[in-house]
């Protein structure tokens, strides 16, 4: 599954183009955490890219690396034709208003001592945009856009709101500078299902209203399908499959994608849970010492000796559908199957 390559990159102008992105963290004098390893993708203007995978696969690190928080170890990040990795501190700061991020924990991302109206208005104050009346009008506009009443909520502090309301405040703050790119880092993972639906609808409405381009990071494929035009699946710092949302769900080609789809509960009380062993077995390997070749081979029922010796490269299986796997599938497989010797090496 986990492979490299740039076959999934499209020709022409993309608002965001990431090539061979690498992010490593020091974990001791002689150890490095390989959080993101040779990841490439692009996002067209007005498109939503869903980035999915298990916890710890590098999704959030990829999103933060696009924002240069932190700067990647190596690779290219081009936004609106500008190479972000080559920008000095001042020049990079000038580009930040065009890129905004909704962080994973909405409550901790808000200053508990400040009124929410001041939190939302702060970007305008920092960048010196508009006068008092103009700023007030902009604040009222975005509060209305996220479904909050500024008169009733503006003077309260973040701890006086629920998680869903804090997420709305975070979204409002991210819209204040009229960004072109919005990176949503698991914006609904900590919310109740009913609140999740409200936030997803809100993001869809704000994308349409403000003409946003989005990267939507999540570990739930059922959520991602509803908001994404294109989906990229990650595992242990690598991309394994990239395709249009509908195509990925109808024709999952990688064993790992099949496993993720098999884990989605069926919303029908008449359907009994599957007992054919369709779930993944084993633990995710350590990113400090990832497996050789294909990083998914230690948990893959289709792994063979080639998977341990050779890293798979991204290749096209059908129009706009790419997979990094030596032995791709066209339909769900049984994950309780006997593994070859390569999966145990």
JOFENPE-V801386 format. One record per residue. N is the residue number from 1. RES is the residue in one letter. SS is DSSP state (a for helix, b for strand, c for the rest). PSI is psi in degrees with one decimal (none if undefined). D_FIRST is the distance of its C-alpha to the first C-alpha in whole Angstrom. Layout:
# JOFENPE-V801386
N & RES & SS & PSI & D_FIRST
N & RES & SS & PSI & D_FIRST
This chain:
# JOFENPE-V801386
1 & X & c & -61.1 & 0
2 & X & c & 119.5 & 4
3 & X & b & -173.5 & 6
4 & X & b & -174.0 & 10
5 & X & c & 166.9 & 12
6 & X & c & 18.3 & 15
7 & X & c & -26.4 & 15
8 & X & c & -11.2 & 15
9 & X & c & 137.7 & 18
10 & X & c & 152.9 & 21
11 & X & c & 159.8 & 24
12 & X & c & -177.0 & 27
13 & X & c & 129.4 & 28
14 & X & c & 144.4 & 26
15 & X & c & -40.3 & 27
16 & X & b & 130.9 & 24
17 & X & b & 116.0 & 22
18 & X & b & 127.6 & 20
19 & X & b & 129.4 & 18
20 & X & b & 43.8 & 17
21 & X & b & 130.2 & 17
22 & X & b & 129.8 & 18
23 & X & b & 116.6 & 19
24 & X & b & 147.0 & 20
25 & X & b & 142.3 & 23
26 & X & b & 133.9 & 25
27 & X & c & 30.0 & 26
28 & X & c & 175.9 & 28
29 & X & c & -28.2 & 30
30 & X & c & 16.4 & 28
31 & X & c & 146.4 & 24
32 & X & b & 139.4 & 22
33 & X & b & 118.9 & 20
34 & X & b & 79.6 & 16
35 & X & b & -43.7 & 16
36 & X & b & 127.0 & 15
37 & X & b & 100.4 & 13
38 & X & b & 58.8 & 14
39 & X & b & 133.9 & 13
40 & X & b & 133.6 & 15
41 & X & b & 166.9 & 16
42 & X & b & 159.5 & 20
43 & X & b & 122.0 & 22
44 & X & c & 160.4 & 25
45 & X & c & 128.0 & 28
46 & X & c & 2.5 & 29
47 & X & c & 155.3 & 25
48 & X & b & 120.1 & 23
49 & X & b & 122.7 & 19
50 & X & b & 129.6 & 18
51 & X & b & 113.0 & 15
52 & X & b & 160.8 & 14
53 & X & c & 173.2 & 12
54 & X & c & 162.2 & 14
55 & X & c & 134.2 & 17
56 & X & c & 4.9 & 16
57 & X & c & -10.1 & 13
58 & X & c & 10.4 & 15
59 & X & a & -53.6 & 16
60 & X & a & -38.3 & 20
61 & X & a & -37.3 & 19
62 & X & a & -46.1 & 18
63 & X & a & -41.9 & 21
64 & X & a & -33.3 & 23
65 & X & a & -33.8 & 22
66 & X & a & -39.2 & 23
67 & X & c & -3.6 & 26
68 & X & c & 39.5 & 27
69 & X & c & 79.7 & 27
70 & X & c & 176.4 & 27
71 & X & c & 139.8 & 26
72 & X & c & 156.5 & 23
73 & X & c & -40.7 & 23
74 & X & b & 172.4 & 22
75 & X & b & 177.4 & 21
76 & X & b & 136.3 & 23
77 & X & b & 105.3 & 24
78 & X & b & 122.7 & 26
79 & X & b & 121.0 & 28
80 & X & c & 39.2 & 30
81 & X & c & 1.6 & 30
82 & X & b & 129.9 & 31
83 & X & b & 107.5 & 29
84 & X & a & -32.3 & 29
85 & X & a & -17.7 & 28
86 & X & a & -5.6 & 31
87 & X & c & 140.1 & 33
88 & X & c & 174.1 & 36
89 & X & a & -46.5 & 37
90 & X & a & -43.6 & 39
91 & X & a & -37.2 & 38
92 & X & a & -40.4 & 34
93 & X & a & -35.4 & 37
94 & X & a & -25.9 & 38
95 & X & a & -16.6 & 35
96 & X & a & -35.3 & 34
97 & X & a & -23.9 & 36
98 & X & a & -14.2 & 34
99 & X & b & 123.1 & 31
100 & X & b & 158.4 & 31
101 & X & b & 135.9 & 29
102 & X & b & 114.4 & 29
103 & X & c & 162.2 & 28
104 & X & c & -39.3 & 26
105 & X & c & 102.0 & 30
106 & X & c & -33.2 & 32
107 & X & c & -46.7 & 35
108 & X & c & -16.2 & 35
109 & X & c & -2.5 & 34
110 & X & c & 136.8 & 38
111 & X & c & 116.6 & 41
112 & X & c & -15.0 & 43
113 & X & c & -10.7 & 46
114 & X & c & 151.3 & 46
115 & X & b & 146.8 & 47
116 & X & a & -28.9 & 44
117 & X & a & -35.0 & 46
118 & X & a & -35.2 & 46
119 & X & a & -45.7 & 42
120 & X & a & -35.6 & 42
121 & X & a & -13.6 & 44
122 & X & a & -42.0 & 44
123 & X & a & -37.5 & 41
124 & X & a & -38.6 & 44
125 & X & a & -41.1 & 47
126 & X & a & -41.0 & 44
127 & X & a & 2.2 & 44
128 & X & c & 39.3 & 48
129 & X & c & 126.0 & 47
130 & X & c & 162.2 & 50
131 & X & c & -172.7 & 53
132 & X & a & -48.9 & 54
133 & X & a & -38.7 & 54
134 & X & a & -40.0 & 51
135 & X & a & -43.0 & 49
136 & X & a & -39.5 & 50
137 & X & a & -39.0 & 50
138 & X & a & -42.2 & 46
139 & X & a & -45.4 & 45
140 & X & a & -37.1 & 47
141 & X & a & -47.1 & 45
142 & X & a & -33.4 & 42
143 & X & a & -42.7 & 43
144 & X & a & -37.3 & 44
145 & X & a & -32.0 & 40
146 & X & c & 8.5 & 39
147 & X & c & 30.0 & 41
148 & X & c & 147.3 & 43
149 & X & c & 111.9 & 47
150 & X & a & -32.5 & 48
151 & X & a & -35.5 & 51
152 & X & a & -31.2 & 50
153 & X & a & -19.2 & 47
154 & X & c & -34.8 & 48
155 & X & c & -1.0 & 50
156 & X & c & 162.6 & 48
157 & X & b & 159.2 & 45
158 & X & a & -36.0 & 42
159 & X & a & -9.6 & 42
160 & X & a & 5.6 & 45
161 & X & c & 159.0 & 42
162 & X & c & 171.2 & 39
163 & X & a & -41.5 & 35
164 & X & a & -38.7 & 35
165 & X & a & -38.5 & 38
166 & X & a & -35.1 & 37
167 & X & a & -38.1 & 34
168 & X & a & -39.6 & 36
169 & X & a & -40.2 & 38
170 & X & a & -40.3 & 35
171 & X & a & -42.0 & 34
172 & X & a & -45.0 & 38
173 & X & a & -38.7 & 38
174 & X & a & -20.0 & 34
175 & X & a & -7.5 & 36
176 & X & c & -32.2 & 40
177 & X & c & 14.5 & 39
178 & X & c & 60.0 & 38
179 & X & c & 160.3 & 34
180 & X & c & -31.2 & 32
181 & X & b & 130.3 & 29
182 & X & b & 120.3 & 28
183 & X & b & 117.9 & 25
184 & X & b & 107.4 & 25
185 & X & b & 95.5 & 23
186 & X & c & 59.2 & 23
187 & X & c & -11.2 & 26
188 & X & c & 4.1 & 27
189 & X & c & -28.6 & 25
190 & X & c & 12.4 & 28
191 & X & c & 157.0 & 30
192 & X & c & 157.5 & 32
193 & X & a & -43.1 & 30
194 & X & a & -38.0 & 34
195 & X & a & -35.4 & 34
196 & X & a & -46.4 & 30
197 & X & a & -39.6 & 31
198 & X & a & -43.7 & 34
199 & X & a & -39.2 & 32
200 & X & a & -42.5 & 29
201 & X & a & -38.0 & 32
202 & X & a & -44.1 & 34
203 & X & a & -39.8 & 31
204 & X & a & -41.1 & 31
205 & X & a & -43.4 & 35
206 & X & a & -34.5 & 34
207 & X & a & -45.0 & 32
208 & X & a & -40.4 & 34
209 & X & a & -38.6 & 37
210 & X & a & 3.2 & 36
211 & X & c & 42.8 & 34
212 & X & c & 152.0 & 31
213 & X & b & 135.7 & 28
214 & X & b & 147.2 & 25
215 & X & b & 118.5 & 22
216 & X & b & 110.1 & 21
217 & X & b & 129.4 & 19
218 & X & b & 165.5 & 19
219 & X & c & 2.5 & 17
220 & X & c & 107.8 & 19
221 & X & a & -29.2 & 17
222 & X & a & -36.4 & 21
223 & X & a & -44.5 & 22
224 & X & a & -36.5 & 20
225 & X & a & -34.3 & 21
226 & X & a & -18.1 & 24
227 & X & a & -9.6 & 24
228 & X & c & 146.1 & 22
229 & X & c & -35.4 & 22
230 & X & b & 148.0 & 18
231 & X & b & 135.3 & 15
232 & X & b & 128.2 & 12
233 & X & b & 129.0 & 10
234 & X & b & 150.2 & 9
235 & X & b & 121.0 & 8
236 & X & c & 48.4 & 10
237 & X & c & 4.4 & 11
238 & X & b & 153.2 & 8
239 & X & b & 140.2 & 8
240 & X & b & -29.3 & 5
241 & X & b & 138.5 & 8
242 & X & b & 128.0 & 11
243 & X & b & 168.3 & 14
244 & X & b & 150.3 & 18
245 & X & a & -49.4 & 18
246 & X & a & -42.0 & 20
247 & X & a & -39.4 & 18
248 & X & a & -39.3 & 15
249 & X & a & -31.9 & 17
250 & X & a & -32.1 & 18
251 & X & c & 64.9 & 16
252 & X & c & 126.4 & 12
253 & X & c & -24.0 & 10
254 & X & c & 142.3 & 7
255 & X & a & -35.4 & 7
256 & X & a & -40.9 & 7
257 & X & a & -40.6 & 9
258 & X & a & -39.9 & 11
259 & X & a & -41.4 & 12
260 & X & a & -42.4 & 13
261 & X & a & -35.6 & 15
262 & X & a & -21.6 & 17
263 & X & c & -7.9 & 18
264 & X & c & 123.1 & 20
265 & X & c & 144.3 & 23
266 & X & c & 118.7 & 25
267 & X & c & 58.1 & 29
268 & X & c & 114.4 & 31
269 & X & c & -15.9 & 33
270 & X & c & -12.2 & 34
271 & X & c & 121.5 & 30
272 & X & c & 143.0 & 29
273 & X & c & 143.1 & 26
274 & X & c & 141.4 & 24
275 & X & c & 23.2 & 24
276 & X & c & 13.0 & 22
277 & X & c & 35.1 & 20
278 & X & c & -9.9 & 17
279 & X & c & 162.4 & 16
280 & X & c & 144.9 & 14
281 & X & c & 159.1 & 15
282 & X & c & 175.2 & 16
283 & X & c & 155.8 & 16
284 & X & c & 130.7 & 13
285 & X & c & 161.7 & 14
286 & X & c & 133.2 & 16
287 & X & c & -9.5 & 15
288 & X & c & -35.7 & 18
289 & X & c & 74.5 & 17
290 & X & c & 155.5 & 13
291 & X & c & 154.0 & 12
292 & X & c & 162.5 & 12
293 & X & c & -126.6 & 10
294 & X & c & 126.1 & 6
295 & X & c & -16.3 & 7
296 & X & c & -7.0 & 5
297 & X & a & -28.3 & 7
298 & X & a & -11.9 & 11
299 & X & a & 5.3 & 10
300 & X & c & 130.2 & 9
301 & X & c & -13.2 & 12
302 & X & c & 5.2 & 10
303 & X & c & 138.8 & 10
304 & X & c & 178.8 & 12
305 & X & a & -32.8 & 14
306 & X & a & -32.2 & 12
307 & X & a & -29.3 & 9
308 & X & a & -27.9 & 11
309 & X & a & -25.8 & 13
310 & X & c & 127.5 & 11
311 & X & c & 128.9 & 9
312 & X & c & 147.8 & 7
313 & X & b & 150.4 & 9
314 & X & c & 131.5 & 9
315 & X & b & 153.9 & 12
316 & X & b & 130.8 & 14
317 & X & b & -34.0 & 14
318 & X & b & 173.4 & 17
319 & X & c & 123.6 & 19
320 & X & c & 34.9 & 17
321 & X & b & 114.7 & 14
322 & X & b & 145.6 & 11
323 & X & b & 146.2 & 8
324 & X & c & 87.1 & 5
325 & X & c & 135.9 & 5
326 & X & c & -29.6 & 8
327 & X & c & 67.5 & 9
328 & X & c & 161.5 & 9
329 & X & c & 162.3 & 11
330 & X & c & -6.0 & 14
331 & X & c & 162.3 & 15
332 & X & c & 145.1 & 15
333 & X & c & 163.8 & 14
334 & X & c & 120.8 & 16
335 & X & c & 9.1 & 14
336 & X & c & 7.2 & 17
337 & X & c & 159.4 & 17
338 & X & c & 134.0 & 18
339 & X & c & 155.1 & 15
340 & X & c & 177.6 & 16
341 & X & a & -28.1 & 17
342 & X & a & -32.4 & 14
343 & X & a & -13.0 & 12
344 & X & a & 4.7 & 16
345 & X & c & none & 16
